Amino acid sequence: ACLTALILFAWIDRAIGRRAAWRAALIFPTFIEVAILARFASTDMLLTACITGALAAFWRIESREDSDPRCCRAARLGFWLALGVGVVVKGHIAPVVALAVLVAYGALTRRWRAVRSLLHWDGFLVFLALAIPWFGTVIRLEPRLLDFYFGHEIRDRTFDGVGRRKPFWYFAAALPGGLFPWTFCILPALSALFRRRPDVGDAGPQKSIERFLAGWSVAAFIVFL
């Protein structure tokens, strides 16, 4: 939780401003769900940090397109590095969430150039260099993991819903409680955000950050339904 808060502070400070950065960094760890999960022996908070880091790296590219190629390359490698660590932490869910967010952002703003810039061999190489040795070592030690991971975790749980104990509406009902004590601030803000009708075709990177955050919240929510 602290790592995610630090990533949020560094990202929002650059993207929006210091005041918003402090708010984001202080509000996130005080969500009741974050406070609870951070005290369990769970990989969820580290996964959250990886996804947040990857998407913050993407926004660095989106907000600095064509201005600094070295910076964009470093951000691209950081994106794939974060997703590679996310795969090691909790499997395929890290790239799935990140991909869903990027698709949602592209659909909302029609800005696909930064998304396409991520599709480069050096980023794939970083990602595979992290993921393949880890899974290769684990599968060598426990061969049954291959069928369990690709069969049960990906095929059955992702596409067939096997092992999911909660109905599809559970997360919508639980969300207000998880956001407590900021529920009454965040939900109205999200509602106001979606009621706006910006000129998405001409919106610049800074104006698009609200669309990016909105797409992030909705896409991640849908992935876990």
C-alpha positions as CSV (number, residue, x, y, z in Angstrom):
1,A,0.0,0.0,0.0
2,C,2.8,2.4,0.8
3,L,4.6,1.6,-2.4
4,T,1.4,2.3,-4.4
5,A,1.0,5.6,-2.5
6,L,4.5,6.6,-3.4
7,I,3.9,5.7,-7.1
8,L,0.7,7.7,-7.1
9,F,2.4,10.7,-5.5
10,A,5.3,10.8,-8.0
11,W,2.9,10.3,-11.0
12,I,0.2,12.7,-10.0
13,D,2.7,15.4,-8.9
14,R,4.1,15.4,-12.4
15,A,0.8,14.9,-14.3
16,I,-1.5,17.3,-12.3
17,G,0.3,19.0,-9.4
18,R,1.6,18.7,-5.9
19,R,-1.7,19.4,-4.1
20,A,-3.5,16.6,-6.0
21,A,-0.5,14.3,-5.5
22,W,-0.7,14.7,-1.7
23,R,-4.4,14.0,-1.8
24,A,-4.0,10.8,-3.9
25,A,-1.1,9.5,-1.7
26,L,-3.0,10.2,1.5
27,I,-6.4,9.0,0.4
28,F,-5.4,5.7,-1.1
29,P,-3.9,3.9,2.0
30,T,-6.9,5.1,4.1
31,F,-9.5,3.2,2.0
32,I,-10.9,0.6,4.4
33,E,-10.3,-2.2,1.9
34,V,-6.7,-1.2,1.3
35,A,-6.1,-0.9,5.0
36,I,-7.4,-4.4,5.6
37,L,-5.7,-6.1,2.7
38,A,-2.4,-4.5,3.5
39,R,-2.4,-6.3,6.9
40,F,-2.9,-9.8,5.3
41,A,-0.2,-12.1,3.9
42,S,-1.6,-11.4,0.4
43,T,-0.1,-10.4,-2.9
44,D,-3.0,-8.1,-3.8
45,M,-1.3,-4.9,-2.7
46,L,2.0,-5.7,-4.5
47,L,-0.1,-6.5,-7.6
48,T,-1.8,-3.2,-7.2
49,A,1.6,-1.4,-7.0
50,C,2.8,-3.2,-10.2
51,I,-0.3,-2.3,-12.2
52,T,-0.2,1.3,-10.9
53,G,3.5,1.6,-11.8
54,A,2.9,0.2,-15.3
55,L,0.0,2.6,-16.0
56,A,1.9,5.6,-14.6
57,A,4.7,4.7,-17.0
58,F,2.3,4.6,-19.9
59,W,1.0,8.1,-18.9
60,R,4.6,9.4,-19.0
61,I,4.7,8.3,-22.6
62,E,1.3,9.8,-23.4
63,S,2.1,13.2,-21.8
64,R,5.6,13.5,-23.5
65,E,5.0,12.1,-27.0
66,D,7.8,13.1,-29.4
67,S,9.4,15.4,-26.9
68,D,12.0,13.2,-25.3
69,P,12.6,9.8,-27.0
70,R,14.9,8.6,-24.3
71,C,12.4,9.4,-21.6
72,C,9.7,7.5,-23.6
73,R,11.9,4.5,-24.0
74,A,12.6,4.4,-20.3
75,A,8.9,4.7,-19.5
76,R,8.1,1.9,-22.0
77,L,10.7,-0.4,-20.4
78,G,9.3,0.6,-17.0
79,F,5.8,-0.4,-18.2
80,W,6.9,-3.9,-19.2
81,L,9.1,-4.3,-16.2
82,A,6.2,-3.5,-13.8
83,L,3.9,-6.0,-15.7
84,G,6.7,-8.6,-15.6
85,V,6.9,-8.3,-11.9
86,G,3.1,-8.4,-11.7
87,V,3.1,-11.7,-13.6
88,V,5.6,-13.1,-11.1
89,V,3.5,-11.8,-8.2
90,K,0.1,-13.0,-9.3
91,G,0.1,-14.3,-12.8
92,H,-1.7,-13.0,-15.9
93,I,-4.1,-10.6,-14.2
94,A,-1.5,-7.8,-14.2
95,P,-1.2,-7.5,-18.1
96,V,-5.0,-8.3,-18.4
97,V,-6.0,-5.3,-16.3
98,A,-3.4,-3.0,-17.9
99,L,-4.5,-4.0,-21.4
100,A,-8.2,-3.4,-20.5
101,V,-7.4,0.1,-19.1
102,L,-5.4,1.0,-22.3
103,V,-8.2,-0.2,-24.6
104,A,-10.7,1.8,-22.5
105,Y,-8.6,4.9,-22.7
106,G,-8.1,4.6,-26.4
107,A,-11.8,4.1,-27.0
108,L,-12.7,7.1,-24.8
109,T,-10.1,9.5,-26.3
110,R,-9.2,8.0,-29.7
111,R,-5.6,8.5,-28.8
112,W,-3.9,5.2,-29.8
113,R,-0.4,6.4,-30.6
114,A,1.1,6.0,-27.1
115,V,-0.6,2.6,-26.8
116,R,1.0,1.5,-30.0
117,S,4.4,2.8,-28.9
118,L,4.4,0.2,-26.1
119,L,4.4,-2.6,-28.7
120,H,8.2,-2.7,-29.1
121,W,10.6,-5.7,-29.0
122,D,12.7,-4.3,-26.1
123,G,9.6,-4.1,-23.8
124,F,8.6,-7.6,-24.7
125,L,12.1,-8.8,-24.0
126,V,12.1,-7.2,-20.5
127,F,8.7,-8.8,-19.8
128,L,9.6,-12.2,-21.0
129,A,13.0,-12.1,-19.2
130,L,11.1,-11.8,-15.9
131,A,8.2,-14.1,-16.5
132,I,9.7,-17.0,-18.4
133,P,12.6,-17.9,-15.9
134,W,10.2,-17.7,-13.0
135,F,7.5,-20.0,-14.5
136,G,10.1,-22.3,-16.0
137,T,11.7,-22.8,-12.6
138,V,8.4,-23.3,-10.7
139,I,7.1,-25.7,-13.4
140,R,10.3,-27.7,-13.3
141,L,9.9,-28.1,-9.5
142,E,6.2,-28.7,-9.7
143,P,5.1,-30.0,-13.2
144,R,1.4,-30.1,-12.2
145,L,1.5,-26.3,-12.0
146,L,1.4,-26.0,-15.8
147,D,-2.0,-27.6,-16.0
148,F,-3.3,-25.8,-12.9
149,Y,-2.2,-22.4,-14.1
150,F,-3.3,-22.6,-17.8
151,G,-6.2,-24.9,-17.2
152,H,-7.8,-23.9,-13.9
153,E,-6.6,-20.3,-13.4
154,I,-6.8,-19.0,-16.9
155,R,-9.3,-21.2,-18.8
156,D,-11.7,-22.2,-16.0
157,R,-11.7,-19.1,-13.8
158,T,-11.3,-16.4,-16.4
159,F,-13.7,-17.7,-19.1
160,D,-16.0,-20.2,-17.3
161,G,-16.1,-18.5,-13.8
162,V,-15.1,-21.7,-12.0
163,G,-14.1,-21.1,-8.5
164,R,-15.8,-17.7,-8.2
165,R,-17.9,-17.8,-5.1
166,K,-19.4,-14.3,-5.5
167,P,-22.3,-13.3,-7.9
168,F,-21.6,-10.8,-10.6
169,W,-23.3,-8.0,-8.6
170,Y,-21.2,-8.6,-5.5
171,F,-18.4,-6.1,-6.4
172,A,-20.8,-3.3,-7.2
173,A,-22.4,-3.8,-3.8
174,A,-19.1,-4.0,-2.0
175,L,-17.4,-1.1,-3.7
176,P,-19.0,1.7,-1.6
177,G,-17.8,-0.1,1.6
178,G,-14.3,-0.7,0.2
179,L,-14.0,3.0,-0.5
180,F,-15.0,4.1,3.0
181,P,-14.5,6.7,4.5
182,W,-14.1,8.5,1.1
183,T,-17.2,6.9,-0.5
184,F,-19.3,10.0,-0.4
185,C,-16.5,12.0,-2.1
186,I,-15.4,9.6,-4.8
187,L,-18.6,8.2,-6.1
188,P,-20.1,11.7,-6.8
189,A,-16.8,12.8,-8.4
190,L,-16.9,9.8,-10.7
191,S,-20.5,10.5,-11.6
192,A,-19.7,14.1,-12.5
193,L,-16.7,13.0,-14.5
194,F,-18.8,10.6,-16.7
195,R,-21.5,13.3,-17.2
196,R,-19.0,15.6,-18.9
197,R,-18.8,15.6,-22.7
198,P,-15.3,16.8,-23.7
199,D,-14.2,16.9,-27.3
200,V,-12.4,13.6,-27.1
201,G,-11.0,13.8,-30.6
202,D,-9.0,17.1,-29.9
203,A,-8.3,16.7,-26.2
204,G,-4.6,17.0,-25.3
205,P,-2.7,14.7,-23.0
206,Q,-3.3,16.8,-19.9
207,K,-7.0,17.2,-20.5
208,S,-7.2,13.4,-21.2
209,I,-6.0,12.4,-17.8
210,E,-9.5,12.4,-16.4
211,R,-10.6,10.1,-19.2
212,F,-7.7,7.9,-18.5
213,L,-8.5,7.6,-14.8
214,A,-12.2,7.0,-15.6
215,G,-11.3,4.3,-18.1
216,W,-9.0,2.8,-15.5
217,S,-11.7,2.6,-12.8
218,V,-14.3,1.1,-15.1
219,A,-12.1,-1.3,-17.0
220,A,-10.5,-2.7,-13.8
221,F,-13.9,-3.1,-12.3
222,I,-15.2,-5.0,-15.3
223,V,-12.2,-7.4,-15.4
224,F,-13.0,-8.6,-11.9
225,L,-16.7,-9.1,-12.4
